[in-house]
Amino acid sequence: MENKKLTNKIKVLFRIVELLQAGNYTASQLSELVGIPNRTLHRYLLKIEDIGFVIDKDFKGRFFINNSVVPDFLKGYLKTAA
């Protein structure tokens, strides 16, 4: 059972990273899309930053990953701006 919980948390984390790459979502929208409370989303955002991502927010309150500072170990796996 513990492994299933961990697997689900990792899936949620990767889904949030995927949505952050699109950069078109507010915290409330992200929470709804992923199916987690807003407070939980903010904890995930902190974990994503701990990994080495830089999460920014635009003037409309939409979150996005700053692709210019993607952690080196992930550069081959993520879409980057051309």
Beta strands, then each sheet from edge to edge (+ up, - down):
strand 1: 55-57
strand 2: 63-65
sheet 1: 1+ 2-
end
